[in-house]
Amino acid sequence: MQTWLSSLQAHRAIAVLRTPNLELGRTLAQTVIAGGMRLIEITWNSAEPAKLIAELRETFPHCLIGTGTVLTLLDLENAIACGSQFCFTPHVNADLIKKAIQAKIPIIPGALTPTEIVTAWQLGASAVKVFPVQSLGGTDYIKSLQGPLGQIPLIPTGGVTLENALSFIQSGAIAVGLSGQLFPANLIESENWAVIKKRVEVLQTNLSLVQNHF
């Protein structure tokens, strides 16, 4: 648990990759890692997620490679089997949390309301994904949760951008998750990996300046 929180504090941002083919997933992962990101989530509804996770684990041992969009126990079991080092779900499910705890893998359920967030934490979640955060006010919502729930490490997604990522950390989030904002469609279509890498570098530089209480 403390190792997972320390990793979040050290790196602050998680790159969320959901790709239609293995080669693109491999390229995007290599690009963000070259830009300085060390927490990479391959969503389980990507193309060949197990193969990509296993490849990235072997190629980039200095990174933490995990999965997301895990919906069922079978998904979780397969994700663990291929070497996932953490797991995000879009919902709170007691059986998934219990299974992850048994396997000693950090699990981060998706929740939105205070009741959902506290429920996930009391079930043993390693952190809680606040999703979709923009629907309830973005950074203001994260800030408002700090009074009663400041002891729970929150990772907002679904509305985090390059422009507001730092504000989320300053509002109390331990880290943020970014997907489409890291990979604009026009840059992917033009295969402009250098610009994506530069965007990641700027993001990491900004986030590294903030300290957190966890």
ROROVEX-816627 format. One record per residue (C-alpha): z, y, x; residue number from 1. Coordinates in steps of 0.001 Angstrom, whole numbers. Each point is the difference from the previous one (the first is absolute). Example, Ala and Ser with C-alpha at 12.3 -4.5 7.8 and 13.67 -1.06 7.14 Angstrom:
2
- 7800|-4500|12300|1 .
- -660|3440|1370|2 .
This chain:
214
- 0|0|0|1 .
- 980|2509|2684|2 .
- -3045|-908|2083|3 .
- -2240|693|-2980|4 .
- 1649|3367|-701|5 .
- -214|897|3696|6 .
- -3725|-738|-47|7 .
- -454|2239|-3033|8 .
- 1940|2786|1689|9 .
- -2003|-340|3182|10 .
- -3442|53|-1592|11 .
- 453|1622|-3424|12 .
- -3395|-955|-1443|13 .
- -1515|-3256|-1202|14 .
- -3765|-395|-118|15 .
- -959|-1837|-3183|16 .
- -3332|-1814|309|17 .
- -1819|-1380|-3034|18 .
- -3492|-976|1066|19 .
- -2930|-1928|-1545|20 .
- -900|-1875|3163|21 .
- 1700|-1330|3102|22 .
- -2008|1988|2522|23 .
- 848|3352|-1583|24 .
- 3669|-952|-194|25 .
- -38|-935|3667|26 .
- -1680|3278|983|27 .
- 2309|2208|-2040|28 .
- 3077|-1742|1364|29 .
- -1224|406|3568|30 .
- -733|3679|-652|31 .
- 3419|921|-1387|32 .
- 1769|-1995|2688|33 .
- -2019|1871|2641|34 .
- 1183|3208|-1682|35 .
- 3643|-981|422|36 .
- 1000|-1755|-3215|37 .
- 2100|-3123|472|38 .
- 716|-1055|-3599|39 .
- -3054|-1527|-1663|40 .
- -62|-1383|-3549|41 .
- -2884|-2230|-1026|42 .
- 11|-254|-3775|43 .
- -148|-3548|-1304|44 .
- -2965|893|-2227|45 .
- -2111|916|3022|46 .
- -2754|-2274|1273|47 .
- 1470|-2918|2003|48 .
- 3435|1618|462|49 .
- 1615|-3036|1598|50 .
- -2676|-228|2668|51 .
- 174|3721|764|52 .
- 3804|13|231|53 .
- -34|-2975|2362|54 .
- -2657|1638|2187|55 .
- 1853|3313|180|56 .
- 3294|-1713|814|57 .
- -1638|-1682|2972|58 .
- -1994|3010|1209|59 .
- 2673|2680|-480|60 .
- 3424|-1539|693|61 .
- 1501|3484|439|62 .
- -645|768|-3693|63 .
- 1596|-1235|-3206|64 .
- -2653|-1517|-2255|65 .
- 959|-660|-3593|66 .
- -1456|-345|-3440|67 .
- 179|1698|-3376|68 .
- -1011|-358|-3646|69 .
- 1835|-3326|-66|70 .
- 418|-1086|-3619|71 .
- 1091|-3643|2|72 .
- 2116|-2443|1951|73 .
- -3176|-1761|1118|74 .
- -1345|3309|1361|75 .
- 3232|527|1892|76 .
- 90|-3534|1382|77 .
- -3583|306|1245|78 .
- 696|3421|1483|79 .
- 2993|-1349|1901|80 .
- -2008|-3022|1156|81 .
- -2685|2185|1610|82 .
- 2586|2032|1907|83 .
- 701|3073|-2137|84 .
- 2910|1932|1486|85 .
- 846|1953|-3152|86 .
- -1015|-68|-3641|87 .
- -565|2699|-2619|88 .
- -188|-741|-3712|89 .
- -1045|2401|-2783|90 .
- 2957|-1053|-2156|91 .
- 3606|-1229|29|92 .
- 232|-3786|-211|93 .
- 3273|-1759|769|94 .
- -1653|-3288|976|95 .
- -2295|1677|2523|96 .
- 2902|1899|1545|97 .
- 2106|-3157|238|98 .
- -2842|-1942|1601|99 .
- -630|2727|2582|100 .
- 3688|172|886|101 .
- 44|-3764|523|102 .
- -3040|302|2264|103 .
- 1621|2933|1848|104 .
- -2962|2303|-624|105 .
- 493|3638|-1089|106 .
- -1043|486|-3617|107 .
- -688|3380|-1554|108 .
- -399|-117|-3793|109 .
- -1762|2742|-1904|110 .
- 2187|1996|-2397|111 .
- -137|3376|-1675|112 .
- 3077|819|-2081|113 .
- 3557|210|1358|114 .
- 877|-3167|-1924|115 .
- -2890|-1920|1590|116 .
- 813|1330|3464|117 .
- 3688|-950|-219|118 .
- -849|-3393|-1477|119 .
- -2353|-786|2893|120 .
- 2578|1111|2565|121 .
- 2841|-1982|-1570|122 .
- -2206|-3103|-44|123 .
- -296|292|3774|124 .
- -3184|1997|625|125 .
- -476|1154|3599|126 .
- -1195|3390|-1278|127 .
- -1582|1165|-3250|128 .
- -3564|1186|-488|129 .
- -16|2931|-2430|130 .
- -3330|-463|-1749|131 .
- -1933|1847|-1273|132 .
- 2115|2893|1236|133 .
- -2349|2800|-1023|134 .
- 387|-900|-3679|135 .
- 3615|1228|40|136 .
- -312|3080|2156|137 .
- -756|-1131|3533|138 .
- 2263|1492|2652|139 .
- 2244|1653|-2589|140 .
- 721|-3395|-1525|141 .
- 940|-1532|3359|142 .
- 2247|2964|700|143 .
- 1712|-294|-3382|144 .
- 798|-3664|658|145 .
- 1892|755|3199|146 .
- 3218|1075|-1716|147 .
- 776|-3201|-1897|148 .
- -2182|-2418|1996|149 .
- -34|1424|3508|150 .
- 1219|-3273|1491|151 .
- -3164|-1833|-1096|152 .
- -2978|212|2399|153 .
- -2978|1167|-2048|154 .
- -3686|-315|888|155 .
- -2180|2080|-2332|156 .
- -3609|-1009|-603|157 .
- -2616|880|-2573|158 .
- -450|3714|552|159 .
- 844|335|3701|160 .
- -2609|2002|1905|161 .
- -465|1170|3578|162 .
- 1069|3426|-1178|163 .
- 3228|-981|-1791|164 .
- 1148|-3022|2054|165 .
- 2333|2103|2128|166 .
- 1517|1600|-3106|167 .
- 842|-3434|-1380|168 .
- 1914|-858|3179|169 .
- 1752|3366|-64|170 .
- 934|-683|-3640|171 .
- 1853|-3168|996|172 .
- -2543|-2829|143|173 .
- 427|-2319|2974|174 .
- -3762|-558|231|175 .
- -3202|402|-2010|176 .
- -2912|-2240|-862|177 .
- -3561|1308|184|178 .
- -3206|-1735|-989|179 .
- -3068|1888|-1221|180 .
- 1170|3253|1564|181 .
- -340|-1546|3448|182 .
- -3459|-1332|-700|183 .
- -2241|2486|-1848|184 .
- -3042|-1749|-1433|185 .
- -2432|2308|1782|186 .
- 1510|-806|3399|187 .
- -156|-3723|-685|188 .
- -3589|220|-1206|189 .
- -994|1906|3145|190 .
- 2163|-2300|2163|191 .
- 1696|3040|1497|192 .
- 2938|-1890|1453|193 .
- 744|2757|2523|194 .
- 836|2486|-2752|195 .
- 2214|-2520|-1794|196 .
- 1800|-665|3281|197 .
- 530|3741|506|198 .
- 1429|363|-3508|199 .
- 2480|-2760|769|200 .
- 1006|1622|3289|201 .
- 742|3309|-1722|202 .
- 1997|-1761|-2720|203 .
- 2091|-1933|2519|204 .
- 708|3114|2044|205 .
- 1240|1868|-3068|206 .
- 2185|-2826|-1263|207 .
- 1585|-665|3371|208 .
- 1764|3367|-120|209 .
- 2312|-912|-2892|210 .
- 3327|-1795|273|211 .
- 1512|-2090|-2809|212 .
- 3528|-981|-956|213 .
- -534|-3764|-342|214 .
